[in-house]
Amino acid sequence: MSTLEAALLWAAIGLYSLSFLLYLGGLVFRRGRWSGWGFALAVAGFALHTGAILARWAATGHLPVMATYENSLAGTWFVMLIYFGLRRVFPPSRPFGVAVVPLVLLVLGNGVQAGAELQPLEPPYRSNWLYVHVLFAWFAFGSFVLAFAAGLMYLLKERGRKGVLSRLPELKILDELSFRLILFGFFSHSVMIGSGAIWAHGLWGRYWGWDPVETWSLISWLTYGLNLHLRVTLGWRGRRAAWLAIGSLFGVVFTFFGIGYISGLHTSIF
Amino acid sequence: MLCRQQGGEGQKGVDAGFWGSVVFHVGILLCFLAAPISAKSTFRGKFLITEGIPLALKQGFVHHEGRPLETLPDTVVLVSELQGQYAQGRFEYYFGGKLWIGGQEHPFEVNRPVRYQGYQLSLHEFGHSPQVVIRRDGQVVFDYFLNIRNPGEGDYFDVASEGLRLFVMFFPDFYRQGNIVGTRSADLRNPVLMVKFLKDGEELYKGLIRLGGAEEVGPYQVGFPELRQWAGFVVVKEWGVPVLWAGFLVGVGGLFLRFASNERRMEFRVEPAPEGGSLLELRGYSRYYPAFLEREVQALAEEVLGEHP
């Protein structure tokens, strides 16, 4: 990565770390003001994170869409964007920062250690379908990560309704929020798979090849489809639905890591 | 909003969740339908072609499946102006050229397939094709452009007239350090060919030849007069793709309807309170998001109380 990108990224990681500590401190020590500062630092970190993405874009000449590092950089940016959007539209989701920011730090850390070499956009990626496919992929993954956070908070709050955990949003709100996020994520995931299939047909002459990323993506899609059916048709709510939201993320995690580590088809050949 | 004398009800949001779900599942069924249609109607194959050498389409396939080769159009294909570019000498950057088919020229590159009579020809492989001329006692015993498909490991070819195998490795940017040979980059800066003659797996003779040169290798003279490129195309024709497209659009449309639907209803009743003033009763109904609606009802109640304490 370039010097400017590295400076911006490490500054962003530093601010996110402080933000997490303040969010956590605000929750544990019941200091509302600390949570406010945590949010302010998260916004500042997000601004620097955006700067790091722009610096990389300027250096490589393309959006960060290739390999583990770039996917981590862009993916965490979308997770933060969805979190900010959510807390604006729906203020009870503000405490989500305590779960979302550390997840972002983990994914960014994994991306940085995977290597951040500057590379031009490989020929297979030069397609207009790239923007549709990747944009909706990040909307889907961002929504699923936040649904995971909502599920986790639900289980924590259910265990302890007093003390620190009582400051989390109401259980029924967490439950419905998780459902809405999964529905939006499922819609985005469907657009991602469909656009990817059409793109693949022009690129490789086939719309489905059962490579690991495609397979895990389909497994994730089926898992979240099942998730929605269990909620809507069989009326799963509460604790069971929270466990579903948490467990369903594993397919997404495999898909995410598969892009960088498992699949050659999605990364190198044309 | 409907109002009666002492109350009323209001509805907000699109009541299309059920139909959205139905439309989505129809889309899914269409996508599933695309698979057997593709399987039944597909021709899928792969041919390799060397730059500047015409090839009868039906004869060039190294692999095909589905409908028979005879169903392909009787035509000749030719590729020209093949270009492979690498950034910083190692990152794939651009691969493309021109394909002549049916008497017409079609530019192609990765992600830009050629379409001809319902067939899609997508660039799938690309490589170097050195011309190797082998002479023994002044007589030409081998003269071919060799499509190098495994540049890292090397490729094997039969020299049938001599009963030998020829191992070929191509270095686009050759370097040598002691006994170690290799390529510095993928750029064509110093093209060199390494050849080995093998019999029953045993190495007999070996040599290195620069582009435009010729070397004595055992009893043979091996020449490397010209370097071209070769391209591999995947050829596909199937009827499942439009069905998949339709299924995708219908399915996503249905999901959007489902997602946008958040039908909710509120009822209110106003009656005189026993202690004077009015009693306002607010009720809400939402099938999927009652907790969210509860917040909306509370916000509305607070607003009414603010205006009419």
Contacts between the chains, C-beta under 8 A, distances in Angstrom:
chain1	res1	chain2	res2	distance
A	119	B	87	7.4
A	119	B	91	5.2
A	120	B	87	4.3
A	120	B	91	5.6
A	120	B	93	5.6
A	122	B	91	7.1
A	122	B	92	5.4
A	122	B	93	7.7
A	123	B	92	5.9
A	123	B	93	7.0
A	123	B	94	6.3
A	123	B	95	5.8
A	123	B	109	7.1
A	123	B	110	3.7
A	123	B	111	6.7
A	124	B	110	5.9
A	124	B	111	6.6
A	126	B	110	7.2
A	126	B	111	5.6
A	127	B	111	4.6
A	170	B	291	7.0
A	172	B	290	7.4
A	172	B	291	3.9
A	173	B	291	5.0
A	173	B	292	7.5
A	173	B	295	7.8
A	175	B	291	7.2
A	176	B	288	7.6
A	176	B	289	5.1
A	176	B	290	7.7
A	176	B	291	4.9
A	176	B	292	5.7
A	179	B	288	7.1
A	179	B	289	7.8
A	180	B	289	7.2
A	183	B	258	7.3
A	183	B	259	5.5
A	184	B	259	6.3
A	186	B	255	7.1
A	187	B	252	7.4
A	187	B	255	4.6
A	187	B	256	6.6
A	187	B	258	8.0
A	187	B	259	5.1
A	190	B	251	6.4
A	190	B	252	5.8
A	190	B	255	5.7
A	191	B	252	5.7
A	194	B	248	3.8
A	194	B	251	7.4
A	194	B	252	6.4
A	197	B	244	6.6
A	197	B	248	7.3
A	198	B	244	7.7
A	198	B	245	6.8
A	198	B	248	7.3
A	201	B	120	7.8
A	201	B	236	7.8
A	201	B	241	5.9
A	202	B	111	6.4
A	202	B	113	5.7
A	202	B	120	7.5
A	202	B	122	6.8
A	203	B	110	7.1
A	203	B	111	5.6
A	203	B	122	6.5
A	204	B	122	6.5
A	204	B	124	7.1
A	204	B	234	6.6
A	205	B	44	6.7
A	205	B	113	7.6
A	205	B	120	6.2
A	205	B	122	4.7
A	205	B	124	7.4
A	205	B	234	3.8
A	205	B	235	7.3
A	205	B	236	4.0
A	206	B	44	7.4
A	206	B	234	7.9
A	206	B	236	7.0
A	207	B	240	8.0
A	207	B	241	6.7
A	207	B	244	6.1
A	232	B	288	7.5
A	268	B	92	8.0
A	270	B	92	7.2
A	270	B	95	6.7
A	270	B	110	4.2
A	270	B	111	7.8
A	270	B	123	6.9
A	270	B	124	7.1
A	270	B	126	7.9
